């Protein structure tokens, strides 16, 4: 896909991976609208782009709600004059033991990580069909490939998003809409600030700019997926498929330290 001139909506685009993707796309000539929940943050991002000579539309809305999704799509479509690329990036996490996590926080993860992308994509389908050369980008997680303890619901939502994307890609094959799924590993974003797990526990962090660059390369190549983590991630994913008991044993040895390190990890 040639990105120049493409009209793009990025949910959760005011920080982290979403903002980094917006920066790369704008540099390649795309027209971008972003959504976010925090008015002051969205405004600051839009002002920053404007100061650099780029007009960007910001939408303050919570895509985990029906009203927020409607507002996001309506404002973005009016500003962009259509839609060619939808990036479902907004997400939330709450780590911890399942039985110790409040039901409301579990539901919040499911709503923003799984329900929102499905419903927003459905609402955007007429615009994407009208484009004739469109794409949906779903930002999942490496935890969708290898389930980690204390992230059970997050893993479920992100794995569901990944399979949603795969099935939708096949559903839309030959109809002018491609679907790409991205699997970032640990990324240095505000979402990870309350996570104290380090590389020794499998949480090495890479810059959001590196993840964004890979996602945009995937968009340009019409890739099916973008998986971060290199050969080490590939080997662990293969082991998880071929010998999941071995992965269980690895996590068993890490569980006490991992539980303590992620018990305060919350970004909802």
PATI-184077 format. One line per 2 residues: number of its first residue (from 1); their letters; for each residue x, y, z of N, C-alpha, C. Coordinates in Angstrom, 1 decimal. Example, Ala and Ser with C-alpha at 12.3 -4.5 7.8 and 13.67 -1.06 7.14 Angstrom:
BEGIN
1 = as = 13.2:-5.7:7.8:12.3:-4.5:7.8:13.2:-3.3:7.8  12.8:-2.2:7.1:13.7:-1.1:7.1:12.9:0.0:7.9
end
This chain:
BEGIN
1 = xx = 0.8:-1.2:0.0:0.0:0.0:0.0:0.9:1.2:0.0  0.5:2.2:-0.8:1.2:3.5:-0.9:0.5:4.4:0.2
3 = xx = 1.2:4.8:1.2:0.6:5.6:2.3:0.3:7.0:2.0  1.1:7.6:1.0:0.9:9.0:0.7:-0.6:9.3:0.4
5 = xx = -1.1:10.3:1.1:-2.5:10.7:0.8:-3.6:9.8:1.5  -3.2:8.7:2.1:-4.2:7.9:2.8:-4.8:8.6:4.0
7 = xx = -6.1:8.3:4.2:-6.8:8.9:5.3:-6.8:7.9:6.5  -6.3:8.2:7.6:-6.1:7.2:8.7:-6.7:7.7:10.0
9 = xx = -7.4:6.8:10.6:-7.9:7.0:12.0:-7.1:6.0:12.9  -6.5:6.6:14.0:-5.8:5.8:15.0:-6.4:6.0:16.3
11 = xx = -7.0:4.9:16.9:-7.5:5.0:18.3:-6.4:4.9:19.3  -6.5:5.6:20.4:-5.4:5.6:21.3:-4.2:6.3:20.7
13 = xx = -4.4:7.3:19.9:-3.3:7.9:19.1:-2.6:9.0:19.8  -2.9:9.3:21.0:-2.3:10.5:21.7:-1.1:10.2:22.5
15 = xx = -0.7:8.9:22.6:0.5:8.5:23.3:1.0:7.1:22.8  2.1:6.7:23.3:2.6:5.4:23.0:2.7:5.0:21.6
17 = xx = 2.4:3.7:21.3:2.5:3.2:20.0:1.6:3.9:19.0  0.4:4.3:19.4:-0.5:5.0:18.5:0.1:6.3:18.0
19 = xx = 0.7:7.1:19.0:1.3:8.4:18.6:2.5:8.1:17.7  3.3:7.1:18.0:4.5:6.9:17.2:4.1:6.5:15.8
21 = xx = 3.0:5.7:15.6:2.5:5.3:14.3:2.0:6.6:13.6  1.3:7.4:14.3:0.9:8.7:13.6:2.0:9.5:13.1
23 = xx = 3.1:9.6:13.9:4.3:10.3:13.5:4.9:9.8:12.2  5.0:8.5:12.1:5.6:7.8:10.9:4.7:8.0:9.7
25 = xx = 3.4:7.8:9.9:2.4:8.0:8.8:2.4:9.4:8.3  2.4:10.4:9.2:2.4:11.8:8.7:3.6:12.1:7.9
27 = xx = 4.7:11.6:8.4:6.0:11.8:7.7:6.0:11.2:6.3  5.1:10.2:6.0:5.0:9.6:4.7:3.9:10.1:3.9
29 = xx = 3.2:11.2:4.4:2.2:11.9:3.6:0.8:11.5:3.9  0.5:10.8:4.9:-0.8:10.4:5.3:-1.6:11.5:6.0
31 = xx = -2.9:11.5:5.9:-3.7:12.4:6.6:-4.3:11.7:7.8  -4.1:12.2:9.0:-4.3:11.4:10.2:-5.3:12.1:11.2
33 = xx = -6.1:11.3:11.8:-7.0:11.7:12.9:-6.7:10.7:14.0  -6.6:11.2:15.2:-6.3:10.4:16.4:-7.4:10.6:17.4
35 = xx = -7.7:9.5:18.2:-8.6:9.6:19.3:-7.9:9.3:20.6  -8.4:9.9:21.7:-7.9:9.6:23.0:-8.9:10.1:24.1
37 = xx = -8.7:9.6:25.3:-9.7:9.9:26.4:-9.4:11.2:27.1  -8.1:11.7:27.1:-7.7:12.8:27.9:-7.6:14.1:27.1
39 = xx = -8.5:15.0:27.3:-8.6:16.2:26.5:-7.3:17.0:26.4  -6.6:17.1:27.5:-5.3:17.9:27.5:-4.2:17.2:26.7
41 = xx = -4.2:15.9:26.7:-3.2:15.2:26.0:-3.4:15.2:24.5  -4.7:15.0:24.1:-5.1:15.1:22.7:-4.8:16.5:22.2
43 = xx = -5.1:17.5:22.9:-4.9:18.9:22.4:-3.4:19.1:22.3  -2.6:18.7:23.2:-1.2:18.9:23.2:-0.6:18.2:21.9
45 = xx = -1.0:17.0:21.6:-0.5:16.3:20.4:-0.9:17.1:19.2  -2.1:17.5:19.1:-2.6:18.2:17.9:-1.8:19.5:17.7
47 = xx = -1.6:20.2:18.8:-0.9:21.5:18.7:0.6:21.2:18.3  1.2:20.2:18.8:2.5:19.8:18.4:2.7:19.6:16.9
49 = xx = 1.7:18.8:16.4:1.8:18.5:15.0:1.5:19.8:14.2  0.6:20.6:14.7:0.3:21.9:14.0:1.5:22.8:14.0
51 = xx = 2.3:22.8:15.1:3.5:23.7:15.1:4.5:23.2:14.1  4.5:21.9:13.7:5.4:21.4:12.8:4.9:21.4:11.4
53 = xx = 3.7:22.1:11.2:3.2:22.3:9.9:2.2:21.2:9.4  1.7:20.4:10.3:0.8:19.3:9.9:-0.5:19.5:10.6
55 = xx = -1.6:19.4:9.8:-2.9:19.5:10.4:-3.4:18.1:10.7  -3.7:18.0:12.0:-4.2:16.7:12.5:-5.5:16.9:13.2
57 = xx = -6.4:16.0:13.1:-7.7:16.0:13.8:-7.6:15.2:15.1  -8.0:15.8:16.2:-8.0:15.1:17.4:-9.5:14.9:17.9
59 = xx = -9.8:13.7:18.4:-11.1:13.4:18.9:-11.0:12.9:20.3  -11.7:13.6:21.2:-11.7:13.2:22.6:-12.9:12.3:22.9
61 = xx = -12.6:11.0:23.0:-13.7:10.0:23.2:-13.1:8.7:23.7  -14.0:7.9:24.3:-13.6:6.6:24.9:-14.2:5.6:23.9
63 = xx = -13.4:4.9:23.2:-13.9:3.9:22.2:-14.4:2.7:22.9  -14.3:2.5:24.2:-14.8:1.4:24.9:-16.4:1.6:25.0
65 = xx = -16.9:2.7:24.7:-18.3:3.0:24.7:-18.9:3.2:23.3  -20.2:2.9:23.2:-20.8:3.0:21.9:-20.8:4.5:21.5
67 = xx = -21.1:5.4:22.4:-21.1:6.8:22.1:-19.7:7.3:21.7  -18.7:6.8:22.4:-17.3:7.2:22.0:-16.9:6.7:20.7
69 = xx = -17.3:5.5:20.3:-17.0:5.0:19.0:-17.7:5.8:17.9  -19.0:6.1:18.1:-19.7:6.9:17.2:-19.1:8.3:17.0
71 = xx = -18.7:8.9:18.1:-18.1:10.3:18.0:-16.8:10.2:17.3  -16.0:9.2:17.6:-14.7:9.0:17.0:-14.8:8.9:15.5
73 = xx = -15.6:8.0:15.0:-15.8:7.8:13.6:-16.4:9.0:12.9  -17.4:9.6:13.5:-18.0:10.8:12.9:-17.1:11.9:12.7
75 = xx = -16.4:12.3:13.7:-15.5:13.4:13.6:-14.3:13.2:12.7  -13.8:11.9:12.8:-12.7:11.6:11.9:-13.1:11.6:10.4
77 = xx = -14.2:11.1:10.1:-14.7:11.0:8.7:-15.0:12.4:8.2  -15.5:13.3:9.0:-15.8:14.7:8.6:-14.5:15.4:8.3
79 = xx = -13.5:15.2:9.2:-12.2:15.8:9.0:-11.4:15.3:7.8  -11.4:14.0:7.6:-10.6:13.4:6.6:-11.3:13.3:5.3
81 = xx = -12.6:13.3:5.3:-13.3:13.2:4.0:-13.5:11.7:3.5  -13.3:10.8:4.5:-13.3:9.4:4.1:-12.3:8.6:5.0
83 = xx = -12.2:7.4:4.7:-11.3:6.6:5.6:-10.7:5.4:4.7  -9.3:5.4:4.8:-8.6:4.3:4.1:-8.0:3.3:5.0
85 = xx = -7.5:3.8:6.2:-6.8:2.9:7.2:-7.4:3.1:8.5  -7.9:2.1:9.2:-8.3:2.1:10.6:-7.3:1.4:11.4
87 = xx = -6.7:2.1:12.4:-5.7:1.4:13.3:-6.4:1.3:14.7  -6.7:0.1:15.0:-7.3:-0.2:16.3:-6.2:-0.4:17.3
89 = xx = -5.8:0.7:17.9:-4.6:0.7:18.8:-5.0:0.9:20.3  -6.1:1.5:20.6:-6.4:1.8:22.0:-6.5:0.5:22.8
91 = xx = -5.9:0.5:24.0:-6.0:-0.7:24.8:-5.8:-0.4:26.3  -6.0:-1.4:27.1:-5.9:-1.2:28.5:-5.5:-2.6:29.1
93 = xx = -4.8:-2.5:30.3:-4.4:-3.7:30.9:-4.5:-3.6:32.5  -4.8:-4.7:33.1:-4.7:-4.8:34.6:-4.2:-6.2:34.9
95 = xx = -3.0:-6.2:35.4:-2.3:-7.5:35.7:-2.7:-8.0:37.1  -2.5:-9.2:37.4:-2.7:-9.8:38.7:-3.5:-11.1:38.6
97 = xx = -3.6:-11.7:39.8:-4.3:-13.0:39.8:-5.8:-12.8:39.4  -6.3:-13.7:38.7:-7.7:-13.6:38.2:-8.7:-13.4:39.4
99 = xx = -8.5:-14.2:40.5:-9.5:-14.1:41.6:-9.4:-12.8:42.4  -8.2:-12.1:42.2:-8.0:-10.9:43.0:-8.3:-9.6:42.2
101 = xx = -8.7:-9.8:40.9:-8.9:-8.6:40.1:-10.4:-8.3:40.0  -10.8:-7.1:40.3:-12.2:-6.8:40.3:-12.9:-7.0:39.0
103 = xx = -14.1:-7.5:39.0:-14.9:-7.8:37.8:-14.9:-6.6:36.9  -15.1:-5.4:37.5:-15.2:-4.2:36.6:-13.9:-4.0:35.8
105 = xx = -12.7:-4.3:36.4:-11.5:-4.1:35.7:-11.3:-5.2:34.6  -11.8:-6.4:34.9:-11.7:-7.4:33.8:-12.6:-7.0:32.7
107 = xx = -13.8:-6.5:33.0:-14.7:-6.1:31.9:-14.2:-4.9:31.1  -13.5:-4.0:31.8:-12.9:-2.9:31.1:-11.9:-3.3:30.1
109 = xx = -11.1:-4.3:30.5:-10.1:-4.8:29.5:-10.7:-5.4:28.3  -11.8:-6.2:28.5:-12.5:-6.9:27.4:-13.1:-5.8:26.5
111 = xx = -13.7:-4.8:27.1:-14.4:-3.8:26.3:-13.4:-3.0:25.4  -12.3:-2.6:26.0:-11.4:-1.7:25.2:-10.5:-2.5:24.3
113 = xx = -10.1:-3.7:24.7:-9.1:-4.5:23.9:-9.8:-5.4:22.9  -11.0:-5.7:23.0:-11.7:-6.7:22.1:-13.0:-6.1:21.5
115 = xx = -13.9:-5.7:22.4:-15.2:-5.3:21.9:-15.0:-4.0:21.0  -14.3:-3.0:21.5:-14.1:-1.8:20.8:-13.6:-1.9:19.4
117 = xx = -12.5:-2.7:19.2:-12.0:-2.9:17.8:-13.0:-3.5:16.9  -13.7:-4.5:17.4:-14.7:-5.2:16.6:-15.8:-4.3:16.2
119 = xx = -16.4:-3.6:17.1:-17.5:-2.7:16.9:-17.1:-1.5:16.0  -15.9:-0.9:16.3:-15.5:0.2:15.5:-15.2:-0.2:14.0
121 = xx = -14.6:-1.4:13.9:-14.4:-1.9:12.5:-15.7:-2.1:11.8  -16.6:-2.7:12.4:-17.9:-2.9:11.8:-18.6:-1.6:11.4
123 = xx = -18.5:-0.6:12.2:-19.1:0.8:11.9:-18.3:1.4:10.8  -17.0:1.1:10.6:-16.2:1.8:9.6:-16.3:1.1:8.3
125 = xx = -16.9:-0.1:8.2:-16.9:-0.9:7.0:-17.4:-0.1:5.7  -18.5:0.6:5.8:-18.9:1.3:4.6:-17.9:2.3:4.0
127 = xx = -17.2:3.0:4.9:-16.2:3.9:4.5:-15.0:3.2:3.9  -14.6:2.1:4.6:-13.5:1.3:4.1:-13.8:0.7:2.7
129 = xx = -15.0:0.3:2.5:-15.4:-0.3:1.2:-15.3:0.8:0.2  -15.8:2.0:0.5:-15.8:3.1:-0.4:-14.3:3.5:-0.9
131 = xx = -13.4:3.2:0.0:-12.0:3.5:-0.3:-11.5:2.8:-1.5  -11.8:1.5:-1.6:-11.3:0.6:-2.6:-9.9:0.1:-2.4
133 = xx = -9.1:0.7:-1.5:-7.8:0.2:-1.2:-7.6:0.5:0.3  -8.2:-0.3:1.1:-8.2:0.0:2.6:-7.6:-1.1:3.4
135 = xx = -7.4:-0.7:4.7:-6.7:-1.7:5.6:-7.2:-1.4:7.0  -7.4:-2.5:7.7:-7.6:-2.5:9.2:-6.3:-3.0:9.8
137 = xx = -5.8:-2.2:10.8:-4.6:-2.7:11.5:-5.0:-2.9:13.0  -4.9:-4.1:13.5:-5.3:-4.4:14.9:-4.0:-4.6:15.7
139 = xx = -3.8:-3.8:16.7:-2.6:-3.9:17.5:-2.9:-4.8:18.7  -2.4:-6.1:18.6:-2.6:-7.1:19.6:-1.5:-7.0:20.6
141 = xx = -0.9:-8.1:20.9:0.2:-8.2:21.9:0.9:-9.5:21.8  2.2:-9.5:22.1:2.9:-10.8:22.1:2.3:-11.8:23.1
143 = xx = 1.6:-11.3:24.1:0.9:-12.1:25.1:-0.2:-12.9:24.4  -0.7:-12.4:23.2:-1.6:-13.2:22.5:-1.0:-14.4:21.9
145 = xx = 0.3:-14.5:21.7:1.0:-15.6:21.2:1.5:-16.6:22.3  1.8:-16.0:23.4:2.3:-16.8:24.5:1.7:-16.3:25.8
147 = xx = 0.7:-17.0:26.3:0.0:-16.6:27.5:0.9:-16.5:28.7  0.9:-15.4:29.4:1.7:-15.2:30.6:0.9:-15.2:31.8
149 = xx = 1.4:-15.8:32.9:0.6:-15.8:34.2:0.4:-14.3:34.6  -0.8:-14.1:35.3:-1.2:-12.9:35.8:-1.7:-11.9:34.7
151 = xx = -1.8:-12.4:33.5:-2.3:-11.6:32.4:-3.4:-12.4:31.6  -4.2:-13.2:32.4:-5.1:-14.1:31.7:-6.1:-13.4:30.9
153 = xx = -6.8:-12.4:31.4:-7.9:-11.8:30.7:-7.3:-10.9:29.6  -6.2:-10.2:29.8:-5.6:-9.4:28.8:-5.2:-10.4:27.6
155 = xx = -4.6:-11.5:27.9:-4.2:-12.5:26.9:-5.4:-12.9:26.1  -6.5:-13.2:26.8:-7.7:-13.7:26.2:-8.2:-12.6:25.2
157 = xx = -8.3:-11.3:25.6:-8.8:-10.3:24.8:-7.9:-10.1:23.6  -6.6:-10.0:23.8:-5.7:-9.8:22.7:-5.6:-11.0:21.7
159 = xx = -5.7:-12.2:22.2:-5.7:-13.4:21.3:-7.0:-13.4:20.5  -8.1:-12.9:21.2:-9.4:-12.8:20.5:-9.3:-11.8:19.4
161 = xx = -8.6:-10.7:19.6:-8.5:-9.6:18.6:-7.6:-10.2:17.4  -6.6:-11.0:17.7:-5.8:-11.5:16.7:-6.6:-12.5:15.8
163 = xx = -7.4:-13.4:16.4:-8.2:-14.3:15.6:-9.3:-13.6:14.8  -9.8:-12.5:15.5:-10.8:-11.7:14.8:-10.2:-11.1:13.5
165 = xx = -9.0:-10.6:13.6:-8.3:-10.1:12.4:-8.0:-11.1:11.3  -7.6:-12.3:11.8:-7.3:-13.3:10.8:-8.6:-13.8:10.1
167 = xx = -9.7:-13.9:10.8:-10.9:-14.4:10.2:-11.5:-13.3:9.3  -11.4:-12.0:9.7:-11.9:-10.9:8.9:-11.1:-10.7:7.7
169 = xx = -9.8:-10.9:7.8:-8.9:-10.9:6.6:-9.4:-11.8:5.5  -9.7:-13.0:5.9:-10.2:-14.0:5.0:-11.6:-13.7:4.5
171 = xx = -12.4:-13.1:5.4:-13.8:-12.7:5.0:-13.8:-11.7:3.9  -12.8:-10.8:4.0:-12.7:-9.6:3.1:-11.7:-9.8:1.9
173 = xx = -11.1:-11.0:1.8:-10.2:-11.2:0.7:-10.8:-11.0:-0.6  -10.1:-10.2:-1.4:-10.6:-9.9:-2.8:-11.6:-8.8:-2.8
175 = xx = -11.9:-8.1:-1.7:-12.9:-7.0:-1.6:-12.3:-5.7:-1.4  -11.0:-5.5:-1.5:-10.4:-4.2:-1.4:-10.1:-3.8:0.1
177 = xx = -10.2:-4.7:1.0:-9.9:-4.3:2.4:-9.0:-5.4:3.0  -7.8:-5.0:3.4:-6.8:-6.0:4.0:-6.8:-5.8:5.5
179 = xx = -6.4:-6.8:6.2:-6.3:-6.8:7.6:-4.9:-7.2:8.1  -4.3:-6.4:8.9:-3.0:-6.7:9.4:-3.1:-6.8:11.0
181 = xx = -2.4:-7.7:11.6:-2.3:-7.8:13.0:-0.9:-7.6:13.5  -0.7:-6.7:14.5:0.6:-6.4:15.0:0.7:-7.0:16.4
183 = xx = 1.8:-7.6:16.7:2.1:-8.2:18.0:3.3:-7.6:18.7  3.1:-6.4:19.3:4.2:-5.8:20.0:4.6:-6.6:21.2
185 = xx = 5.9:-6.6:21.5:6.4:-7.1:22.8:6.3:-6.0:23.8  7.2:-6.1:24.8:7.2:-5.0:25.8:7.7:-3.7:25.1
187 = xx = 6.9:-2.6:25.3:7.2:-1.4:24.6:7.3:-0.3:25.7  8.2:0.6:25.5:8.4:1.7:26.4:7.3:2.8:26.2
189 = xx = 6.2:2.6:26.8:5.0:3.5:26.7:4.5:3.8:28.1  3.6:4.8:28.1:2.9:5.1:29.4:2.2:3.9:30.0
191 = xx = 1.7:3.0:29.1:1.0:1.8:29.6:1.8:0.9:30.4  3.1:1.0:30.3:4.0:0.1:31.0:4.7:0.7:32.2
193 = xx = 4.3:1.9:32.5:5.0:2.6:33.6:4.8:1.9:35.0  3.7:1.3:35.2:3.4:0.7:36.5:3.9:-0.8:36.5
195 = xx = 4.5:-1.3:35.5:5.0:-2.6:35.4:6.5:-2.6:35.8  6.8:-3.3:36.9:8.2:-3.3:37.4:9.0:-4.5:36.9
197 = xx = 8.4:-5.3:36.0:9.2:-6.5:35.5:10.2:-6.1:34.5  11.4:-6.7:34.7:12.5:-6.4:33.8:12.8:-7.5:32.8
199 = xx = 13.9:-7.4:32.1:14.3:-8.4:31.1:14.4:-9.8:31.7  14.9:-9.9:33.0:15.0:-11.2:33.6:13.7:-11.9:33.7
201 = xx = 12.6:-11.2:33.6:11.3:-11.8:33.7:10.5:-11.7:32.4  11.3:-11.4:31.3:10.7:-11.5:30.0:10.1:-10.2:29.5
203 = xx = 10.4:-9.1:30.2:9.8:-7.8:29.9:10.9:-6.8:29.4  11.6:-7.1:28.4:12.5:-6.1:27.8:11.7:-5.1:27.0
205 = xx = 12.0:-3.8:27.1:11.2:-2.8:26.5:12.0:-2.2:25.3  11.3:-2.1:24.2:11.9:-1.4:23.0:11.1:-0.1:22.8
207 = xx = 11.7:0.9:22.1:11.1:2.2:21.9:9.8:2.0:21.1  8.8:2.8:21.4:7.6:2.8:20.6:7.9:3.2:19.1
209 = xx = 8.9:4.0:18.9:9.2:4.4:17.5:9.6:3.1:16.7  10.3:2.2:17.3:10.7:1.0:16.6:9.5:0.1:16.2
211 = xx = 8.6:0.0:17.2:7.4:-0.8:16.9:6.6:-0.1:15.8  6.4:1.2:15.9:5.7:1.9:14.9:6.3:1.8:13.5
213 = xx = 7.6:1.9:13.4:8.2:1.8:12.1:8.0:0.4:11.5  8.0:-0.7:12.3:7.7:-2.0:11.8:6.3:-2.1:11.4
215 = xx = 5.3:-1.5:12.1:3.9:-1.6:11.7:3.7:-0.9:10.4  4.3:0.3:10.2:4.1:1.0:9.0:4.7:0.2:7.8
217 = xx = 5.9:-0.4:8.1:6.5:-1.2:7.0:5.5:-2.4:6.6  4.8:-2.9:7.7:3.9:-4.0:7.4:2.7:-3.4:6.6
219 = xx = 2.2:-2.2:6.9:1.2:-1.6:6.1:1.6:-1.5:4.6  2.8:-1.0:4.4:3.3:-0.8:3.1:3.4:-2.1:2.3
221 = xx = 3.8:-3.1:3.0:4.0:-4.4:2.4:2.7:-5.3:2.3  1.6:-4.8:2.8:0.4:-5.6:2.9:0.6:-6.9:3.6
223 = xx = 1.4:-6.8:4.7:1.7:-8.0:5.5:0.5:-8.5:6.2  0.5:-9.8:6.6:-0.5:-10.4:7.4:-0.3:-10.0:8.9
225 = xx = 0.9:-10.0:9.3:1.2:-9.8:10.7:2.6:-9.1:10.9  2.8:-8.5:12.0:4.0:-7.9:12.4:4.3:-8.4:13.8
227 = xx = 5.3:-9.2:14.0:5.7:-9.7:15.3:7.0:-9.2:15.8  7.0:-8.5:16.9:8.2:-8.0:17.5:8.9:-9.0:18.5
229 = xx = 10.1:-8.8:18.7:10.8:-9.7:19.6:11.9:-10.5:19.0  12.0:-10.5:17.7:13.1:-11.1:17.0:13.1:-12.7:17.1
231 = xx = 14.3:-13.2:17.0:14.5:-14.7:17.0:14.1:-15.3:18.4  14.4:-14.6:19.5:14.1:-15.1:20.8:12.6:-15.3:20.9
233 = xx = 11.8:-14.3:20.4:10.3:-14.4:20.4:9.9:-15.6:19.6  10.5:-15.7:18.4:10.1:-16.8:17.5:10.4:-18.2:18.1
235 = xx = 11.5:-18.3:18.8:11.8:-19.6:19.4:10.9:-19.9:20.5  10.5:-18.9:21.3:9.6:-19.1:22.4:8.2:-19.5:21.9
237 = xx = 7.8:-18.8:20.9:6.5:-19.1:20.3:6.4:-20.5:19.7  7.5:-20.9:19.1:7.6:-22.3:18.6:7.6:-23.3:19.7
239 = xx = 8.3:-23.0:20.8:8.3:-23.9:22.0:7.0:-24.0:22.6  6.3:-22.9:22.6:4.9:-22.9:23.2:4.0:-23.7:22.4
241 = xx = 4.2:-23.8:21.1:3.3:-24.6:20.3:3.7:-26.1:20.4  5.0:-26.4:20.4:5.5:-27.8:20.3:5.6:-28.4:21.6
243 = xx = 5.9:-27.7:22.7:6.1:-28.2:24.0:5.7:-27.3:25.1  4.4:-27.0:25.1:3.9:-26.0:26.1:4.2:-26.4:27.5
245 = xx = 4.4:-27.6:27.8:4.7:-28.0:29.2:6.1:-27.4:29.6  7.0:-27.3:28.6:8.3:-26.7:28.9:8.2:-25.2:29.3
247 = xx = 7.2:-24.5:28.6:7.0:-23.1:28.9:6.3:-23.0:30.2  5.5:-23.9:30.6:4.9:-23.9:31.9:5.9:-24.0:33.0
249 = xx = 6.9:-24.8:32.8:8.0:-25.0:33.8:8.8:-23.7:33.9  9.1:-23.0:32.7:9.8:-21.8:32.8:9.1:-20.8:33.6
251 = xx = 7.8:-20.6:33.4:7.0:-19.7:34.1:6.9:-20.0:35.6  6.9:-21.3:35.9:6.8:-21.8:37.3:7.9:-21.2:38.1
253 = xx = 9.1:-21.2:37.5:10.3:-20.7:38.3:10.3:-19.2:38.4  9.5:-18.5:37.5:9.5:-17.0:37.6:8.3:-16.5:38.4
255 = xx = 7.3:-17.3:38.7:6.0:-16.9:39.2:6.1:-15.9:40.4  6.9:-16.3:41.4:6.9:-15.4:42.6:7.4:-14.0:42.3
257 = xx = 8.5:-13.9:41.6:9.1:-12.6:41.2:8.2:-11.9:40.3  7.6:-12.6:39.3:6.8:-12.0:38.3:5.5:-11.4:38.9
259 = xx = 4.9:-12.2:39.8:3.6:-11.7:40.4:3.9:-10.4:41.2  5.0:-10.4:41.9:5.3:-9.2:42.7:5.6:-8.0:41.8
261 = xx = 6.3:-8.2:40.7:6.6:-7.1:39.8:5.5:-6.6:39.0  4.4:-7.4:38.7:3.3:-6.9:37.9:2.1:-6.6:38.7
263 = xx = 2.1:-6.8:40.0:0.9:-6.7:40.8:0.2:-5.3:40.7  1.1:-4.3:40.4:0.5:-2.9:40.3:0.4:-2.4:38.9
265 = xx = 0.6:-3.3:38.0:0.5:-3.0:36.5:-0.9:-2.7:36.1  -1.3:-1.5:36.0:-2.6:-1.1:35.6:-2.6:0.1:34.7
267 = xx = -3.3:0.0:33.6:-3.5:1.1:32.7:-4.9:1.0:32.0  -5.9:1.4:32.7:-7.3:1.2:32.2:-7.9:2.6:32.0
end
